[in-house]
């Protein structure tokens, strides 16, 4: 447990940031899973979901939740899958 006041504040801040980061991570995961599920049924629907997934991935990369190259790799993987 933190002892000093600054360490206590740091813990509070990191908890808040974790909640926000988890939310961005979950949106990326949900969008990716939606596309993978749509690929099993209908490729056209998967292509329609692609911009939503791109948006979630780009936002996560912009906020620093995932790295830029990771975002690029995930977008490329989704793009290849929907072709």
Secondary structure, DSSP 8 states (H G I E B T S, - for coil): ---SHHHHHHHHHHHHHHHHHHHHHHHHHHHHHHHHHHHHH-HHHHHHHHHHHHHHHHHHHHTTSS-HHHHHHHHHHHHHHH-
